[in-house]
């Protein structure tokens, strides 16, 4: 089934039109995905969002806290890519050159980058953002289950970490299955094909630039959370009405 996420959540009785309008106004100010905005505002739970996205995109969901993880899949994708694009590798099929990854909200650009970095065709499944965060910390950093944080915050390895970084395959993948879908909507059977990364000095420069971008994104995310908390406080005290800031920003 297709359709707009907000309309699906309303039809499921999870939110009403007033909350949807407020979330859309908030999204105009802070950016990001509508689903993440709804969760941050406390209008929906991650589980409710997953059910709606599964219905919208016709994708399977997975519970990463209970799912088995293929160690070979971890070697296909470095941790910085997982953190940056909000994904976690679950399974790899070498014969089909297929990498199955969990993502909270499928995004065309993010999945294309995952395919490019891993050199595999990417098949997405849905998982909550918090479970993706826990899986990254548990399987890449050796942290115990139950220690929670938000993706985008700095991750610090603990003593005894085993680095995941075996050489990745460099063969050119088959492009015949490349999907074409709108930026905000993933086709149910959409796969993405990667490309070969630049070599030598050019590749080193690209990786250094990516590291700088990741650090910048973390700083921006932290500032955005602080600003959102300030706006929530002002709204709770009646200084501004919910949605008013977004309406004013849209007129600028």
C-alpha positions in Angstrom: 0.0 0.0 0.0 1.1 3.5 -0.7 -0.1 6.9 0.6 1.2 9.7 2.7 2.6 8.7 6.1 0.5 11.3 8.0 -2.7 10.2 6.4 -1.9 6.5 7.3 -1.3 7.5 10.9 -4.6 9.4 11.0 -6.5 6.5 9.5 -5.0 4.2 12.2 -6.2 6.5 14.9 -2.6 7.2 16.1 -2.7 11.0 15.6 -5.3 13.6 14.6 -5.1 16.3 11.9 -4.1 18.9 14.5 -1.0 17.0 15.6 -0.1 16.3 11.9 -0.3 20.0 11.1 1.8 20.8 14.2 4.4 18.2 13.2 4.6 19.5 9.7 5.2 23.1 11.0 7.9 21.7 13.3 9.4 19.9 10.3 9.6 23.1 8.3 11.7 24.7 11.1 14.0 21.8 12.0 14.0 19.8 8.8 14.3 16.0 8.9 11.8 13.2 8.3 8.2 13.6 9.3 8.3 10.3 11.1 11.3 11.3 13.3 9.6 14.6 14.0 6.4 12.9 15.2 8.4 10.6 17.5 10.5 13.5 18.9 7.3 15.5 19.6 5.9 12.5 21.5 2.9 12.1 19.1 3.8 8.5 18.1 5.9 5.8 19.4 8.7 4.1 17.3 6.5 1.0 17.1 3.5 2.9 15.8 5.8 4.7 13.2 7.2 1.3 12.1 3.7 -0.1 11.6 2.7 2.9 9.5 5.9 2.8 7.4 5.5 -0.9 6.8 2.0 -0.3 5.6 3.1 2.6 3.4 6.1 1.0 1.8 5.2 -2.6 2.0 8.4 -3.5 3.7 9.2 -6.0 6.4 10.1 -5.0 10.0 12.7 -6.5 12.2 13.4 -6.4 15.9 17.2 -5.9 16.1 17.3 -6.8 19.8 16.3 -10.4 18.9 17.5 -10.7 15.3 20.5 -12.8 14.5 23.4 -10.8 12.9 25.7 -12.1 10.1 29.3 -11.2 11.0 30.1 -11.1 7.3 27.5 -8.4 6.9 29.2 -6.2 9.5 32.4 -6.4 7.5 30.6 -5.0 4.5 29.8 -1.7 6.0 32.1 0.5 8.3 30.6 1.9 11.5 30.9 5.5 10.4 28.6 4.7 7.4 26.1 3.0 9.8 26.1 6.1 12.1 25.8 8.6 9.3 23.0 7.0 7.4 21.2 5.4 10.3 21.4 1.8 9.0 22.6 -1.5 10.4 23.7 -4.5 8.1 21.9 -7.7 8.9 22.7 -10.3 6.2 24.8 -10.6 3.1 24.3 -12.9 0.1 27.6 -13.2 -1.7 26.2 -15.2 -4.6 23.5 -12.6 -5.3 25.7 -9.6 -4.2 22.9 -8.5 -1.9 23.2 -6.7 1.5 20.2 -6.5 3.7 20.2 -3.5 6.0 17.8 -2.2 8.7 16.8 1.5 8.5 14.3 3.6 10.4 13.0 5.6 7.4 14.2 4.6 3.9 15.9 7.5 2.1 17.0 7.3 -1.5 20.3 9.2 -1.0 21.3 7.3 2.1 20.7 3.9 0.6 22.5 4.9 -2.6 25.5 5.8 -0.4 25.3 2.6 1.5 25.3 0.7 -1.8 28.2 2.7 -3.1 30.3 2.2 0.1 29.5 -1.5 0.4 29.6 -2.4 -3.3 26.5 -4.5 -2.8 22.9 -4.3 -4.0 21.0 -3.0 -0.9 17.7 -4.5 0.3 16.1 -2.4 3.1 14.0 -3.6 6.0 12.5 -1.4 8.8 13.7 -1.2 12.4 13.3 1.5 15.0 16.0 4.1 15.3 16.7 3.3 18.9 17.2 -0.4 18.1 19.6 0.5 15.2 21.6 2.6 17.7 21.8 -0.2 20.2 22.8 -2.7 17.5 25.6 -0.5 16.3 26.9 -0.1 19.8 26.6 -3.8 20.6 28.0 -5.3 17.5 30.6 -2.7 16.5 31.7 -1.4 19.9 31.1 -4.4 22.1 28.7 -2.6 24.4 26.1 -4.5 26.3 22.4 -4.5 25.3 20.4 -1.9 27.1 22.9 1.0 27.0 21.0 3.5 24.9 21.9 6.7 23.2 20.8 8.6 20.1 22.3 8.2 16.6 24.3 11.2 15.7 25.9 11.6 19.1 29.6 10.8 19.3 30.3 7.1 19.9 33.4 6.2 22.0 34.8 2.7 21.8 35.4 0.9 25.1 38.5 -1.1 26.0 38.7 -4.4 24.2 36.8 -3.3 21.1 37.4 -5.5 18.1 37.5 -3.3 15.0 35.3 -4.3 12.1 37.2 -3.6 8.9 38.0 -6.5 6.7 38.7 -5.6 3.0 35.5 -5.1 1.1 35.0 -6.6 -2.4 35.8 -4.4 -5.4 34.0 -6.2 -8.2 31.6 -4.1 -10.3 28.0 -4.9 -9.4 25.2 -5.6 -11.9 23.2 -2.5 -12.5 20.2 -4.1 -14.1 18.1 -4.0 -10.9 18.7 -0.3 -10.1 15.5 1.2 -8.7 14.0 4.6 -9.5 11.8 5.9 -6.7 10.9 9.4 -5.4 13.2 10.8 -2.7 10.6 10.5 0.1 9.1 7.2 -0.9 10.8 3.8 -1.4 9.3 1.4 -3.9 8.4 -1.9 -2.2 10.8 -3.9 -4.3 13.4 -1.1 -4.8 17.1 -2.1 -4.7 20.0 0.2 -5.1 23.3 -0.5 -6.8 26.6 0.8 -5.6 29.6 2.0 -7.6 33.4 1.7 -7.2 34.9 4.2 -4.8 37.9 6.4 -6.0 41.3 4.9 -5.3 44.6 6.2 -3.8 44.9 9.8 -2.8 41.5 10.7 -4.1 39.9 8.1 -2.0 41.8 9.2 1.1 40.6 12.8 0.5 37.0 11.7 0.1 37.2 9.7 3.3 38.7 12.7 5.2 35.9 14.9 3.9 33.3 12.4 4.9 34.7 12.4 8.5 34.5 16.2 8.6 30.9 16.0 7.4 30.0 13.5 10.0 31.4 15.7 12.8 29.5 18.7 11.4 26.3 16.7 11.3 26.8 15.7 14.9 27.2 19.3 15.9 24.2 20.4 14.0 22.1 17.6 15.4 23.1 18.5 19.0 22.2 22.2 18.4 18.9 21.2 16.8 18.0 19.1 19.8 18.8 21.9 22.2 16.8 24.4 20.1 13.9 22.0 19.9 14.0 21.6 23.7 13.9 25.4 24.1 10.9 25.7 21.8 9.1 22.9 23.8 9.8 24.8 27.0 8.4 28.0 25.6 5.3 26.2 24.3 4.8 24.5 27.7 4.9 27.9 29.4 2.5 29.4 26.9 4.9 31.8 25.4 4.4 30.5 21.9 1.8 28.2 20.4 2.7 24.9 18.8 2.9 25.3 15.1 3.2 29.1 15.4 7.0 29.1 14.8 6.7 26.9 11.7 4.0 29.2 10.3 6.1 32.3 10.8 9.2 30.6 9.4 7.3 29.6 6.2 6.5 33.3 5.6 10.2 34.3 5.7 
